[in-house]
Amino acid sequence: MTAIPKPPKSKVVAGPKLTETDFLEIGERIGESKEFNIEVEVTIYAQKRYESVTGIVTEVDGQQGKLSFQMGFENVRINMNNIVSVK
């Protein structure tokens, strides 16, 4: 009987680490965008890759953890836990 070697353990790629200051800045910029209709660029980290979404925040649903954007004529909803930065 031959021994079959075990496959190597895969390394889990951790997402970016945010500090409390980062969370405060993200919250302020999202609030300003919603209140004053300012266009913002939100960078999200999902499925081990970064994506950018540019638009105006129309709705913040804290209970479901979703953020709604108006991008031209299209509405986009993203998960707030995936937000890395807001510019």
N, C-alpha and C positions, 0 to 999 in steps of 0.2 A: 504494500500500500504506500503510495507516495503522498507526502505532505504538500498541501497547497498553501503557499504563503498568503497571509492576510494582506488586503490592499492597504496602502498607506492612508492614514487619517487625513482627510482634507482639512485645510485651514479655513476657518470662517473669517471672511473679510468683514471687519467691524466698520460701521458707519462713522462719520465724523463726530467728535465729541464737542458739545456746546456747553458754554459756561452760563451762569445765571445772567451775566451781563448781555450775552448774545440773545438769550430769550427775551430780555427786556427791550432790546433794540428792535428785534423782530416784531414784538407786540406793538411798539410805538409806531413803526412804519406801516403796519397793517391797519392800525387805527386811523392814522393820517390819511391813508389811501381811501378808506371807507368814508370818512367824514368829509374830506375835501375833494373827492373824485380825482385823486392823483394816480397816474399810472406807475406801477412798480414792477420790478423784475424779481420773481421769486425763484430761487434755486432749490430743487428738491433732490433728495437721494433716495431712490427706490430701485429695487432689483439690481443692486450692486452697480448702479450708474447714476450719473448726475443729469438732470434735465432742467431747463429754464422755461418759465412761463411768464409772459409779460401781459399785464392787463390791469384793470381797475377792480379792486375788491368790492363786491356787491353785498355779500352776506358772510357772517361768521357764525357757524353753528358749533358752539362749544360742547354741547351735549353729545353730538355725533363725532366731533373732532374734524369737521369738514370746513373748507374755505372755498367760497364761490367767487369766480373771476368772470369779468366781462372782457372777452378778447374779440374786438370788432363786433360781429353779430353772433358770436358763439359764447355760450356759458360753459365754464370748466369748473369742476369741483376736484379739489385735491385734499389729501389727508394732511392735517396740520402736524402730525408727528414726523412727517418726512421732510419738513422745511429745514433747510440748512442756512439760508441767508435771504435777506430782502434788501433790494437796492432801489 
